[in-house]
Amino acid sequence: MGMKQKQLGQGMTEYIIIVALIAIAAIGVYRLFGDTVRNQTAGMAMELSGQDGGTAQGRAAAQASAAETDANTARNLSNYTGNN
C-alpha cells in the first residue's frame, strides 16, 4: 500500500508543476497583451450593446503596436532594468 501512495503523490506533484508553469506563461502573455485584450473586449461589448466601439478598438490597435515595439526591443544586461 505504501508504494501506491508514493506513486499517487508523485503524479499529483507533477500535475501541480505543470499547472504552475502554464499559469506563469499565461501571466507573461497577459502582461504583454493585457491592454490590447481589455480594449478589444470593451469594443466588442460596446458594439453588442448598440454603441460605437470604435474608440476602444482604436486603443486596442495602439496597444498592439506598443506591444509589438516592446517585444522587438533587444534585451541585454545594459538595459535589463529599464522598462521590464
N, C-alpha and C positions, 0 to 999 in steps of 0.2 A: 504494500500500500504506500510506503514511503517514496518509492521511485516514481509512482504515478503522480503524487503530489508535486514532486520536483519538476516533472515534465509540464504539468499544468501551469506552474509558476513561471517557468521559462517561457512558455508560449505567451502568457499574459505580459511579461516584461518586454518581449519583442514587439508585441502589439502596441504597447504604450510608447515605445521608442519610435515606431513608425508613425503613430498619430502625432507625436510631438514634432517630428521632422516635417510632416505635412502642415502642421499649424505654423511652424516657423516660416516655411515657404509662402504660405498664404499671407502671413503678416507682411513679408517683404514685398509681395506683389501688390497688396493693398496700399502699402506705404508709397509705392511708386505710382500707382494708378488710382488711388482713392478719390482724389478731387475730380478726376475725369468721370469715374463711375457715378459719384454722387450727382454731378451736374447732368449727366445723361439720364439718370433715373428721375431727377427733378423735371427735366424737359419732357420725358415721356408721361409723367404723371400730370403735368400741366396740359399736354395735348389731349390726354384721355379725359380730362375734366372739361374740355372745351375752351381752354385758354390758349394763349400764344406761348409756346415753349421755346421760341427762337433765341431768347436771351440766354436761357440755361444751356441750350445746345451750343451757342457761341462760346460760352465759358468752358464747356466741355472740350471743344476743339482747341481753345487756347491752352488749357491744362494738358491736353495730349501732346501739343507741340512742346510745352515746357518739359514734360516728362521725357520726350524723345531727346531733347537737348541735354538734359541731365544724364540720361542713360549713355549718351555718346561722349560724355566728358571723361577724359583719361584720369584714372585714379592711380596715384603713386604716393610715395612717402612724403614728398614735398607739399602736397595739397590734401593729405589724408584727413585732417581735422576740419577743413573748410567745406561747409555745405553738405555734410554727410548725415 
